[in-house]
Amino acid sequence: AVVYAYATNPWIDYASQGSDGLGVHYAPDIQAGQTAKWNFSTITPGMYQVYISWSTHSNRTTAAPYTLNYVSSSDSQVINQEELADQTTVGSDGQWSGWFDYGTFDLDTSSNMVLTTVDNTSGSEYVIADEVRLVKVPVLQSFTSSTVDGSYGAGALIDITANYSETISSGSIDVVLDSGATVTLNNVSGTTLYGTYTVASGESSADLTVSSITSQNITDTDGGNLTSTTMPSAGSNISDTSDLLVDAVAPSAPTGFTPADGTFTTTAGLTSISWGAVTDTLSNPVVYVYQSALNSGYAPAAYTSGDLSGTSIATAGTPTGTYYVHVLAKDALGNSSAFSSSIVITVDNTAPVVVFTDDVNAAPNMSDALSVLVTEANLATSDYAFSADSTCDAADFSGTIYVFTSGTPFNISTEVNNGNYVCIRAVDLSGNTTYQSSASSLNIDITAPTVGLVFPTPGPAATSFQAVFNEDVNSTEATNPANYFLTNWPGAGGSGDLVGDATVLYDSPSKTATVTFTSPAWYISPEQLWGVQNIHDV
């Protein structure tokens, strides 16, 4: 609606000028403070664009003071009436200024415009009153949507409508939705502008509504223009009349797998694979898709499930192999996460192979140098303990355990485990275990033999004596006269071994060496001291 208001004060009419050629008005006196007043008592309350005009002349004031009294406030402006409405171009004498846009204001029937004269003693400060033009501007009343209530995902189309107080002829409005999208409404239909919101990936709203207006330029059929970015009053938004859930945000990919990445297990040990539950803020419930393969590229996949409502999948009977597993989450609107990071699970049912390459020597030894070769690609531990018999099993590993490296020799040189077997244990990363016993029990001897000397009754007839050992000794050493010696017999020239002076015979069953003198002058005498040295047991 367009309303023209005319000044009510008895100013002098100057014909043939002004907006309609019916004349303008000026004050009858030259003093300042005279007023012309335009009352808006007949208007329909609302928002109006206010325009003023005058006729230009070189005798016009350059500072005409206008005051607009509108709802709950006022606005004062000073106008140069020697210039046209653009307030730049100087008008010719008697030229109509055109409409000056005073602004947009909230007016009611008590609103008015007041023009006040300035001192015109000079005759060049005339204040001219012409018509005031009021153009009711469209008011944005609400945002609505004709789309049916419900939940909408990526690619869905949702109508957004802006409703105005006036019939719209043209224009557009850019709105920001609480989903993060910006939508332009530029389709005109009566008192509305509408547009279509296409839901994009990553956008969401629990109850779709308009958050803000970024730009607006609306013209109604009377020429009223609205450029304000002010939102309509509370209770006038989409969420107040519609229930539109927008969810184009994918859930996060699952984590927290059991077994964990890098697990080695057996077919019997792998009964299921599980993962942590994923929740979706807007579109529960979440379902899952499980996929496994024998290669990291999943080309091809060994198995792909359908939608799983739970957070685990049964895997009983999985054969030997290295498996790559990942899972995606999908919400009720079909928004799907990427597949999770792969976890790798190795199923291995084959126990390590254990071979003694150097086994325990059944004969007595001062030490046993052993070497054991373990064949296993995924070896976890290799160790040994001692067993009372050749039945080697887990029970033998309840005490002290010794670690060894496959193929690297190790020595056993104490007698403490004599009579026991060496029990090897090899365990792979899947828990497959092999026990292997040595072929013989340990027989370590690191104790020197002892000897007792047995002499006949001393005298010239006593030409031999015996060395009786506590265990079988080396016969070569036992029959060597250099290993028997005499001290403290001045008659034989002092001390020394028996090389050249005696023969020695060794009897292994009795562990006895018989020393017989070969020199006719030698015999056992009471003052003699005899000794034995450098004879080892077998």
C-alpha positions as CSV (number, residue, x, y, z in Angstrom):
1,A,0.0,0.0,0.0
2,V,1.1,3.6,-0.8
3,V,-0.1,6.5,1.3
4,Y,0.5,10.2,0.6
5,A,0.4,12.5,3.5
6,Y,0.0,16.3,3.3
7,A,1.0,19.0,5.7
8,T,-1.7,20.2,8.0
9,N,-0.3,23.6,9.0
10,P,-1.5,26.7,7.2
11,W,1.7,27.4,5.2
12,I,1.5,29.4,1.9
13,D,0.9,27.3,-1.2
14,Y,3.2,27.8,-4.2
15,A,1.4,26.4,-7.2
16,S,2.7,24.3,-10.1
17,Q,5.6,22.8,-8.2
18,G,6.1,19.6,-6.2
19,S,5.5,15.9,-6.8
20,D,2.2,16.2,-8.6
21,G,2.4,19.8,-9.8
22,L,-0.2,20.9,-7.4
23,G,2.2,23.1,-5.4
24,V,4.5,23.1,-2.5
25,H,4.3,25.1,0.8
26,Y,6.5,27.5,2.6
27,A,6.1,29.3,6.0
28,P,4.4,32.7,6.1
29,D,7.0,34.2,8.4
30,I,10.7,34.4,8.2
31,Q,11.5,33.4,11.8
32,A,12.8,30.0,12.7
33,G,10.7,27.4,14.6
34,Q,7.5,27.3,12.4
35,T,6.4,23.7,11.7
36,A,4.6,21.8,9.0
37,K,3.2,18.4,10.2
38,W,2.2,15.3,8.3
39,N,-0.1,13.0,10.3
40,F,-0.4,9.3,9.6
41,S,-3.7,8.7,11.4
42,T,-5.3,6.8,8.5
43,I,-2.6,4.2,7.9
44,T,-2.6,0.6,8.8
45,P,0.1,0.1,11.3
46,G,3.2,-1.7,10.0
47,M,6.7,-1.2,8.5
48,Y,6.9,1.6,5.9
49,Q,9.5,3.1,3.7
50,V,9.2,6.8,4.2
51,Y,9.9,9.2,1.3
52,I,10.0,13.1,1.4
53,S,10.3,15.6,-1.4
54,W,10.6,19.4,-2.1
55,S,11.2,21.8,-5.0
56,T,14.7,23.1,-5.4
57,H,15.8,26.7,-5.8
58,S,18.9,28.7,-5.1
59,N,17.0,30.4,-2.3
60,R,16.3,27.1,-0.4
61,T,17.9,26.2,2.9
62,T,20.7,23.7,2.9
63,A,19.7,22.4,6.3
64,A,16.0,21.7,6.4
65,P,15.3,19.8,9.8
66,Y,12.9,16.9,9.5
67,T,11.8,14.7,12.5
68,L,9.9,11.4,12.1
69,N,8.0,10.3,15.2
70,Y,7.4,6.6,14.9
71,V,6.5,3.7,17.2
72,S,8.4,4.3,20.5
73,S,11.1,6.6,19.0
74,S,12.0,9.4,16.6
75,D,14.5,10.0,13.9
76,S,15.8,13.4,12.8
77,Q,17.6,14.2,9.6
78,V,18.8,17.5,7.9
79,I,18.2,17.9,4.2
80,N,19.8,20.2,1.6
81,Q,16.8,21.5,-0.3
82,E,19.0,23.2,-3.0
83,E,19.8,19.6,-4.1
84,L,17.8,16.8,-5.6
85,A,16.8,13.7,-3.7
86,D,20.3,12.2,-4.3
87,Q,21.7,15.0,-2.1
88,T,24.5,15.5,-4.7
89,T,22.9,17.1,-7.7
90,V,21.9,20.8,-7.5
91,G,18.4,21.2,-8.9
92,S,17.2,24.0,-11.1
93,D,14.8,26.7,-9.9
94,G,11.4,25.1,-9.2
95,Q,12.6,21.5,-10.0
96,W,10.9,18.7,-8.1
97,S,13.5,16.9,-6.0
98,G,12.2,13.4,-6.6
99,W,11.6,11.1,-3.7
100,F,14.2,11.1,-1.0
101,D,14.4,7.7,0.9
102,Y,14.2,8.7,4.5
103,G,14.3,5.1,5.7
104,T,12.1,2.2,6.8
105,F,10.3,2.6,10.1
106,D,7.6,0.9,12.2
107,L,4.6,3.3,12.0
108,D,1.1,3.4,13.6
109,T,-1.7,5.9,13.6
110,S,0.0,8.2,16.1
111,S,3.1,8.6,14.0
112,N,3.9,11.8,12.1
113,M,6.6,13.8,10.3
114,V,7.5,17.3,11.4
115,L,9.4,19.9,9.3
116,T,10.7,23.0,11.1
117,T,11.7,26.3,9.5
118,V,15.1,27.9,10.0
119,D,15.8,31.7,10.2
120,N,15.0,33.2,6.7
121,T,16.0,36.8,7.4
122,S,18.3,36.6,4.4
123,G,15.5,35.5,2.1
124,S,17.7,32.5,0.9
125,E,16.8,30.0,3.6
126,Y,13.3,28.9,2.5
127,V,12.1,25.6,3.9
128,I,9.7,23.9,1.5
129,A,7.1,21.3,2.5
130,D,5.8,18.9,-0.1
131,E,4.2,15.5,0.1
132,V,5.4,12.5,2.3
133,R,5.1,9.2,0.6
134,L,4.6,6.1,2.7
135,V,5.1,2.7,1.1
136,K,4.2,-0.2,3.3
137,V,7.1,-2.7,3.0
138,P,6.8,-6.5,3.2
139,V,7.5,-7.9,6.6
140,L,9.1,-11.3,7.0
141,Q,6.6,-13.1,9.2
142,S,7.8,-16.7,9.4
143,F,9.7,-19.6,7.9
144,T,7.8,-22.8,7.1
145,S,8.2,-26.0,5.2
146,S,5.7,-28.1,3.2
147,T,7.9,-31.2,3.4
148,V,6.4,-34.0,5.3
149,D,7.7,-34.5,8.9
150,G,10.4,-37.2,9.1
151,S,14.1,-38.0,8.8
152,Y,16.1,-37.0,5.8
153,G,19.6,-38.0,4.7
154,A,22.1,-36.9,2.0
155,G,20.4,-36.0,-1.3
156,A,17.0,-35.5,0.2
157,L,15.0,-32.4,-0.9
158,I,13.3,-30.2,1.7
159,D,11.1,-27.2,0.9
160,I,12.0,-23.9,2.7
161,T,9.4,-21.1,2.5
162,A,9.6,-17.5,3.7
163,N,6.2,-15.9,4.4
164,Y,5.6,-12.1,4.1
165,S,2.9,-9.7,4.9
166,E,2.6,-8.3,1.4
167,T,2.3,-9.8,-2.1
168,I,5.8,-10.2,-3.5
169,S,6.7,-9.2,-7.0
170,S,10.4,-10.1,-7.0
171,G,13.4,-10.7,-4.8
172,S,15.5,-13.3,-3.0
173,I,16.6,-14.2,0.5
174,D,19.6,-16.2,1.6
175,V,19.1,-18.1,4.8
176,V,21.5,-20.2,6.9
177,L,20.0,-23.4,8.3
178,D,21.1,-24.9,11.6
179,S,22.3,-27.9,9.6
180,G,25.0,-25.6,8.3
181,A,23.6,-25.2,4.8
182,T,22.9,-21.9,3.0
183,V,19.8,-21.9,0.9
184,T,18.6,-19.2,-1.6
185,L,14.8,-18.6,-1.7
186,N,13.9,-16.8,-5.0
187,N,10.8,-18.5,-6.3
188,V,7.8,-16.0,-5.9
189,S,4.3,-17.2,-5.1
190,G,1.9,-14.7,-3.7
191,T,3.1,-13.6,-0.3
192,T,5.9,-16.2,-0.2
193,L,9.4,-16.9,-1.5
194,Y,10.5,-20.5,-1.5
195,G,13.4,-22.6,-2.4
196,T,14.7,-26.2,-2.1
197,Y,17.3,-27.4,0.4
198,T,19.3,-30.4,-0.9
199,V,20.8,-32.2,2.1
200,A,24.5,-32.5,1.6
201,S,26.9,-35.0,3.2
202,G,28.1,-33.9,6.6
203,E,25.0,-31.8,7.5
204,S,22.7,-32.5,10.4
205,S,19.9,-31.0,12.5
206,A,17.8,-32.6,15.2
207,D,14.9,-30.2,14.3
208,L,15.5,-28.2,11.1
209,T,15.2,-24.5,11.5
210,V,16.6,-21.2,10.0
211,S,19.5,-19.9,12.1
212,S,20.1,-16.5,10.3
213,I,19.6,-14.4,7.2
214,T,22.7,-13.4,5.3
215,S,21.0,-11.2,2.7
216,Q,17.5,-10.2,1.7
217,N,16.2,-7.9,-1.1
218,I,12.4,-8.2,-1.5
219,T,10.1,-5.9,-3.5
220,D,6.3,-6.1,-3.1
221,T,3.8,-5.2,-5.8
222,D,3.5,-1.7,-4.4
223,G,7.2,-1.1,-4.7
224,G,7.9,-1.7,-1.0
225,N,11.4,-3.0,-0.4
226,L,12.8,-5.1,2.4
227,T,16.5,-5.6,2.9
228,S,16.7,-6.2,6.6
229,T,18.4,-9.4,7.8
230,T,16.4,-9.4,11.0
231,M,14.9,-12.8,11.9
232,P,11.1,-13.1,12.4
233,S,9.8,-13.2,16.0
234,A,10.2,-16.2,18.2
235,G,7.8,-19.1,17.4
236,S,7.8,-18.3,13.7
237,N,10.4,-20.8,12.5
238,I,10.3,-24.1,10.7
239,S,10.8,-26.1,13.9
240,D,7.7,-24.5,15.4
241,T,5.4,-26.1,12.8
242,S,7.4,-29.0,11.4
243,D,9.5,-31.9,12.7
244,L,12.3,-32.4,10.2
245,L,15.3,-34.4,11.2
246,V,18.4,-34.0,9.0
247,D,21.2,-36.4,9.3
248,A,23.8,-36.7,6.6
249,V,26.7,-37.4,9.0
250,A,28.2,-40.8,9.0
251,P,28.8,-42.6,12.3
252,S,32.5,-43.1,13.3
253,A,34.2,-46.3,12.2
254,P,34.3,-49.0,14.9
255,T,37.4,-49.5,17.1
256,G,38.2,-51.7,20.1
257,F,38.6,-55.0,18.3
258,T,38.9,-58.3,20.2
259,P,41.2,-60.1,19.4
260,A,43.5,-57.1,18.9
261,D,45.4,-56.3,15.8
262,G,48.5,-58.6,15.4
263,T,46.9,-61.5,17.3
264,F,48.2,-65.1,16.7
265,T,45.7,-67.8,17.6
266,T,44.5,-71.2,16.6
267,T,41.3,-72.4,14.9
268,A,40.0,-73.5,18.3
269,G,41.0,-70.2,19.9
270,L,39.2,-68.0,17.4
271,T,35.5,-68.4,18.1
272,S,34.4,-64.8,17.4
273,I,35.6,-61.3,16.5
274,S,34.0,-58.3,18.3
275,W,34.3,-54.5,18.3
276,G,33.2,-51.5,20.3
277,A,29.6,-50.2,19.8
278,V,29.1,-47.1,17.8
279,T,26.4,-44.6,18.7
280,D,24.8,-42.1,16.4
281,T,23.4,-38.9,17.8
282,L,20.4,-38.6,15.5
283,S,19.7,-41.8,13.5
284,N,20.0,-44.9,15.7
285,P,20.1,-47.8,15.6
286,V,23.5,-48.4,14.0
287,V,24.2,-51.6,12.1
288,Y,27.6,-53.0,11.0
289,V,29.1,-54.6,7.9
290,Y,32.0,-57.0,8.5
291,Q,34.6,-57.9,5.9
292,S,37.6,-60.2,5.9
293,A,40.2,-61.1,3.3
294,L,43.5,-62.8,2.9
295,N,45.2,-59.6,1.6
296,S,45.3,-56.0,2.8
297,G,43.6,-54.8,-0.4
298,Y,40.5,-57.0,0.2
299,A,40.7,-58.0,-3.5
300,P,38.9,-60.2,-3.4
301,A,37.2,-60.2,0.0
302,A,37.0,-63.7,1.6
303,Y,33.7,-62.8,3.3
304,T,31.4,-59.8,3.5
305,S,28.5,-59.9,5.9
306,G,25.1,-58.3,5.6
307,D,23.9,-55.7,8.1
308,L,24.7,-56.9,11.6
309,S,22.8,-55.6,14.6
310,G,25.3,-56.8,17.1
311,T,29.0,-56.0,17.7
312,S,30.5,-59.4,17.0
313,I,30.5,-62.2,14.5
314,A,31.1,-65.9,15.0
315,T,34.3,-67.2,13.5
316,A,34.4,-70.8,14.7
317,G,36.2,-73.2,12.3
318,T,38.4,-70.5,10.7
319,P,41.2,-72.4,8.9
320,T,44.9,-71.6,9.0
321,G,45.9,-68.3,7.4
322,T,46.6,-64.6,7.9
323,Y,43.3,-62.7,7.9
324,Y,42.7,-58.9,7.4
325,V,39.5,-57.7,9.0
326,H,37.6,-54.4,9.0
327,V,34.1,-53.2,9.9
328,L,32.0,-50.2,8.9
329,A,29.1,-48.6,10.8
330,K,25.8,-47.5,9.2
331,D,23.0,-45.5,10.7
332,A,19.3,-45.8,10.2
333,L,19.3,-43.3,7.3
334,G,22.1,-45.3,5.5
335,N,24.9,-42.9,6.4
336,S,27.9,-45.1,6.3
337,S,31.4,-44.7,7.9
338,A,34.5,-45.7,6.1
339,F,35.8,-49.2,7.0
340,S,37.8,-49.2,10.1
341,S,41.5,-49.6,10.1
342,S,42.3,-53.3,9.4
343,I,43.3,-55.7,12.1
344,V,45.4,-58.7,11.2
345,I,44.8,-62.0,12.8
346,T,47.0,-65.1,12.1
347,V,45.5,-68.5,12.6
348,D,48.2,-71.2,13.0
349,N,47.5,-74.8,14.1
350,T,51.0,-76.2,13.5
351,A,53.4,-76.6,16.4
352,P,57.1,-75.9,16.1
353,V,59.5,-78.7,15.0
354,V,62.3,-79.4,17.6
355,V,65.4,-81.4,16.7
356,F,68.5,-82.2,18.8
357,T,71.5,-81.5,16.5
358,D,73.8,-82.3,19.4
359,D,72.2,-84.6,22.0
360,V,73.2,-85.7,25.5
361,N,76.1,-88.1,25.6
362,A,75.1,-91.3,27.4
363,A,78.7,-91.9,28.6
364,P,80.1,-89.9,31.5
365,N,81.4,-86.4,30.5
366,M,82.7,-83.4,32.2
367,S,80.1,-81.4,30.3
368,D,77.5,-81.9,27.6
369,A,77.5,-79.4,24.7
370,L,74.0,-79.4,23.3
371,S,72.5,-77.8,20.2
372,V,68.8,-77.7,19.4
373,L,67.2,-76.5,16.2
374,V,63.6,-75.1,16.4
375,T,61.8,-74.7,13.1
376,E,59.0,-72.1,13.4
377,A,58.3,-68.9,11.6
378,N,56.4,-67.4,14.5
379,L,58.4,-68.6,17.5
380,A,57.5,-67.0,20.8
381,T,59.8,-68.8,23.3
382,S,62.4,-71.7,23.3
383,D,63.5,-73.0,26.7
384,Y,64.4,-76.1,28.6
385,A,64.1,-77.7,32.0
386,F,65.0,-81.2,33.4
387,S,62.8,-84.2,33.6
388,A,63.1,-87.4,35.7
389,D,62.2,-89.5,32.7
390,S,62.0,-89.1,28.9
391,T,58.3,-88.3,29.1
392,C,58.7,-84.5,28.5
393,D,55.6,-82.3,29.2
394,A,54.4,-79.1,30.8
395,A,54.7,-80.5,34.4
396,D,58.5,-80.4,34.0
397,F,58.4,-76.6,33.7
398,S,57.2,-75.8,37.2
399,G,60.7,-75.1,38.5
400,T,63.7,-73.4,37.1
401,I,63.5,-72.8,33.4
402,Y,66.5,-72.0,31.1
403,V,66.2,-70.0,27.8
404,F,68.2,-71.0,24.7
405,T,68.4,-69.8,21.1
406,S,67.7,-72.1,18.3
407,G,70.8,-73.4,16.6
408,T,73.2,-71.9,19.3
409,P,75.0,-74.5,21.4
410,F,74.7,-74.4,25.1
411,N,76.6,-76.4,27.8
412,I,75.5,-78.4,30.9
413,S,78.5,-78.9,33.2
414,T,77.1,-79.6,36.6
415,E,76.3,-82.9,38.3
416,V,73.2,-81.6,40.0
417,N,70.8,-82.9,37.3
418,N,72.6,-86.2,36.7
419,G,70.1,-88.9,35.9
420,N,67.6,-86.4,34.5
421,Y,66.7,-85.8,30.9
422,V,66.9,-82.4,29.1
423,C,63.3,-81.4,28.2
424,I,63.0,-78.8,25.4
425,R,59.9,-76.7,25.1
426,A,59.1,-74.5,22.0
427,V,56.0,-72.3,21.9
428,D,54.8,-70.3,18.8
429,L,52.8,-67.0,18.9
430,S,49.6,-69.0,18.5
431,G,50.3,-71.0,21.6
432,N,51.1,-74.2,19.8
433,T,53.7,-76.1,21.9
434,T,56.2,-78.9,21.2
435,Y,58.0,-80.8,24.0
436,Q,61.1,-82.9,23.1
437,S,63.3,-84.9,25.4
438,S,67.0,-85.7,25.0
439,A,67.8,-89.3,24.0
440,S,69.8,-90.0,27.2
441,S,69.9,-88.8,30.8
442,L,72.8,-86.6,31.9
443,N,75.9,-88.2,33.2
444,I,78.2,-85.3,34.2
445,D,81.4,-86.2,36.2
446,I,83.5,-83.3,37.4
447,T,84.9,-85.0,40.6
448,A,88.6,-86.1,40.5
449,P,89.3,-89.7,41.4
450,T,90.8,-90.6,44.8
451,V,93.5,-93.2,45.3
452,G,94.8,-95.3,48.2
453,L,98.3,-96.9,48.2
454,V,98.7,-100.4,49.5
455,F,102.2,-101.5,50.6
456,P,103.6,-104.9,51.6
457,T,105.7,-105.4,54.7
458,P,108.8,-103.2,54.2
459,G,112.0,-104.9,53.5
460,P,114.2,-106.1,50.6
461,A,111.5,-108.6,49.5
462,A,108.9,-105.8,49.1
463,T,109.5,-104.8,45.4
464,S,106.0,-103.7,44.4
465,F,102.9,-101.8,45.8
466,Q,99.4,-101.1,44.6
467,A,97.4,-97.9,43.8
468,V,93.7,-98.6,44.3
469,F,91.4,-95.9,42.7
470,N,87.8,-95.2,43.8
471,E,86.7,-95.2,40.1
472,D,87.9,-96.4,36.8
473,V,90.7,-94.2,35.5
474,N,92.5,-93.5,32.2
475,S,94.6,-96.7,31.7
476,T,97.3,-94.9,29.7
477,E,97.8,-92.4,32.5
478,A,97.5,-95.2,35.2
479,T,100.3,-97.3,33.6
480,N,102.7,-94.3,33.0
481,P,105.6,-94.5,35.6
482,A,105.9,-90.7,35.3
483,N,102.7,-90.4,37.3
484,Y,104.1,-92.2,40.3
485,F,106.9,-90.6,42.4
486,L,109.1,-91.3,45.4
487,T,110.4,-88.7,47.9
488,N,112.6,-88.9,51.0
489,W,114.7,-92.1,50.2
490,P,118.3,-91.1,50.5
491,G,119.4,-94.5,49.5
492,A,117.8,-94.1,46.1
493,G,119.3,-90.7,45.4
494,G,116.5,-88.5,46.9
495,S,113.2,-87.9,45.0
496,G,111.8,-88.4,41.5
497,D,109.3,-90.2,39.3
498,L,109.6,-93.9,38.5
499,V,110.4,-93.6,34.8
500,G,113.1,-96.3,34.1
501,D,112.7,-97.6,37.6
502,A,109.4,-99.5,37.5
503,T,106.7,-101.0,35.4
504,V,102.9,-100.4,36.0
505,L,100.0,-102.7,35.2
506,Y,96.4,-101.4,35.4
507,D,93.4,-103.7,36.1
508,S,90.2,-101.8,35.1
509,P,87.7,-104.1,36.8
510,S,89.4,-103.7,40.2
511,K,90.5,-100.2,39.4
512,T,94.0,-101.2,40.7
513,A,97.4,-100.3,39.3
514,T,100.4,-102.5,40.4
515,V,103.8,-100.8,40.5
516,T,106.8,-103.2,40.3
517,F,110.3,-102.0,40.7
518,T,112.8,-102.9,37.9
519,S,115.9,-101.9,39.7
520,P,117.2,-104.8,41.8
521,A,118.3,-102.5,44.6
522,W,114.8,-101.0,45.1
523,Y,112.4,-102.1,47.8
524,I,109.8,-100.7,50.1
525,S,111.4,-98.9,53.1
526,P,109.6,-97.3,56.1
527,E,111.1,-93.9,55.6
528,Q,109.8,-93.6,52.0
529,L,107.1,-91.2,50.9
530,W,105.1,-92.1,47.7
531,G,102.8,-90.1,45.6
532,V,100.4,-90.4,42.5
533,Q,99.6,-87.5,40.1
534,N,98.0,-86.6,36.8
535,I,95.6,-89.6,36.6
536,H,92.1,-88.7,35.4
537,D,89.0,-90.8,35.7
538,V,87.5,-92.1,32.5
